[in-house]
Amino acid sequence: MGLQETQLVNIDAIDVNGSWDSDEFGFSSIQSVGRSSGLLSIWDSNLYNVSETIKSRCLLITIGTWDGIPGENMCKYLWAS
C-alpha cells in the first residue's frame, strides 16, 4: 500500500498506472484544496480487497480485507495543516 500527498485538484494529472510496479492495483484519491492536501492511496489488489471508501475534504478511509488476515481492516489517512 502506498500513500502520497498530491497537492492536485485533478488526479487525472497523475499517471497512477506508471506509479505502480504491476497492473494489479486499486487506488482512491481526494482532491486538494488550493495547494493543501490532496491524497492518493494505491494498493496491490491481489493483497488488499477494498469493499468501501470514505472520503471528505482531508480524510481518506479504505475498508477492506487483506489476503490471509481474517476480518475487515480500515486504513485511515488524515491530512492536517
N, C-alpha and C positions, 0 to 999 in steps of 0.2 A: 504494500500500500504506500502511496506517495501523496504528499500534500505540498502545495505551492501557493504562496500569495501571488496573485496575478497583477493586481492594480489595473485590471482591464474592465471596461464596461461591456465589451463584446468578446465573449470567449471564442468566437469563431476566428479571431485573430491568431489563435494558438493552434499549431498542428499537434493535437493530442496523440494521434497515432504515431507520429515521429518521435514523441517523447517517451514511448514505452517500447520495451525490447521484444514485444510479442503482439500478435493480432488478437490475443485472448485477454481483453481488458474491458473494464467498465469505468465510467467516470461521471462525476457530478460537479457542478460549479455554482457559485453565486457571483453576481456582478459586483464590481467596485462601486463605491460612492465617491466620485471625484477621483483623487489619487490615493484613496484609502480603501483598504480591504481588497475584496476580490479573491475568492478561494477556489482552488481546483483540487479535487481529490481523485486519484486514479488507483485502481486495484486490479489485481490478477483475477479474472472471472473464473479461473479454474480452482482458485483457493477461497475466494470470498464471494458469496451469492447474496446480493443486496435485494431485500424484499420491500424496503421503504426508504425514502429520502425526505428529510425535513429541512426546509430552507427558510432563513429570514435574512434581514439586512447584513448581519455579521455572524451568522451561525449556519453551519452545515453539519447535518447529522445523517449518517448512513446506518441503517439497521439491517442486519443480515446474519448469515451463518458462515463460519469458517469450516473448510473441509477438515474433517477429523476431530472437531471440537463440538461437543453436544450443546444445544441451546442457542438462542439468538444472542447476538452481541451488538453493541452500539458504539460507533466511533463518532466522537463529537469534536468539532473544530470550531473554535470561537476566536474571532479576530477582535482585539481590543486596542484602542489607540491610547 
